[in-house]
Amino acid sequence: MDLLRWLFEAQIPVGGSVLILREVLGNIFGLISAFGGMRRRVWAWPVGIAGNLLLLTVFLGNVFGSATPATLWGQAGRQAMFIGVALYGWHRWQQGRQSAGGGGVAVAPRWASNKTRIILALSLVAGTAALTPLFDSLGSYPPVWADAWTFMGSLLATYGMARGWTEFWLIWVAVDIVGVPLLFSAGYYASAVMYLFYGFFTLTGFFIWWRASKVAASPVTVETAFPDPLVAK
């Protein structure tokens, strides 16, 4: 219990301000998870879940004694969403690794179909529009549409990673473009700096998956083994 209390109360002094230790640790776990995802390793998912649990307690603001008073319901909600989708991705990539012989990478990167891309783009815009009034009524930090955008983009990007779509890296870039200014404005400086770094990291991951999608060859493709539920056949 003493360790748990210390974790929830610990802060890192930086200049005239402080950083919440849970926020720093959660983002470090997230970075490690992103690196594992870039290399298509199954362990990326449980590491990411650990980071999500830490950040969930951070973005709920002073519900958990946060030093930063701003509550971001979209950011908090997407951590809970991450956990659910990560469990799906963890299971899916584990299946992929087993079908590939139990070693090495767990998924073969591929491009989504044009129809799927349209569905993803429309889902991002429509989901943002639908969630904005909900987050506003809950008292999320303004501009509320930015909070809703990061939530929807994160949902779609995480699902795209689980499916093995190369485009999921570009969705993360779109999330970072909006999310970084929002986090700086709300006072979550550790997360803002980390997401700024993520922006460059995700571009690197995109090109790595792009090259991998060109050389990936398997008698049974991922699309055949795992039909795309977003596109009705």
RAGIJO-V846721 format. One record per backbone hydrogen bond with DSSP energy under -1.0 kcal/mol. NH is the residue of the N-H (numbers start at 1). CO is the residue of the C=O. If there is no record, write none. Layout:
# RAGIJO-V846721
NH&CO + NH&CO
This chain:
# RAGIJO-V846721
5&1 + 6&2 + 7&3 + 8&4 + 9&5 + 10&6 + 12&19 + 14&17 + 17&14 + 19&12 + 21&10 + 24&20 + 25&21 + 26&22 + 27&23 + 28&24 + 29&25 + 30&26 + 31&27 + 32&28 + 33&29 + 34&30 + 35&31 + 36&32 + 37&33 + 38&34 + 39&35 + 41&36 + 44&41 + 45&42 + 47&43 + 48&44 + 49&45 + 50&46 + 51&47 + 52&48 + 53&49 + 54&50 + 55&51 + 56&52 + 57&53 + 59&55 + 61&58 + 63&60 + 64&61 + 66&61 + 72&59 + 76&72 + 77&73 + 78&74 + 79&75 + 80&76 + 81&77 + 82&78 + 83&79 + 84&80 + 85&81 + 86&82 + 87&83 + 88&84 + 89&85 + 90&86 + 91&87 + 92&88 + 93&89 + 94&90 + 95&91 + 96&92 + 97&93 + 98&94 + 99&95 + 100&96 + 101&98 + 102&97 + 106&40 + 110&164 + 117&113 + 118&114 + 119&115 + 120&116 + 121&117 + 122&118 + 123&119 + 124&120 + 125&121 + 126&122 + 127&123 + 128&124 + 129&125 + 130&126 + 131&127 + 132&128 + 135&131 + 136&132 + 137&133 + 138&134 + 139&136 + 140&135 + 147&143 + 148&144 + 149&145 + 150&146 + 151&147 + 152&148 + 153&149 + 154&150 + 155&151 + 156&152 + 157&153 + 158&154 + 159&155 + 160&156 + 161&157 + 162&158 + 163&159 + 164&160 + 165&160 + 166&110 + 168&165 + 169&166 + 171&167 + 172&168 + 173&169 + 174&170 + 175&171 + 176&172 + 177&173 + 178&174 + 179&175 + 180&176 + 182&178 + 183&179 + 184&180 + 185&181 + 186&182 + 188&183 + 189&187 + 192&188 + 193&189 + 194&190 + 195&191 + 196&192 + 197&193 + 198&194 + 199&195 + 201&197 + 202&198 + 203&199 + 204&200 + 205&201 + 206&202 + 207&203 + 208&204 + 209&205 + 210&206 + 211&207 + 212&208 + 213&209 + 215&211 + 216&212 + 225&221 + 226&222
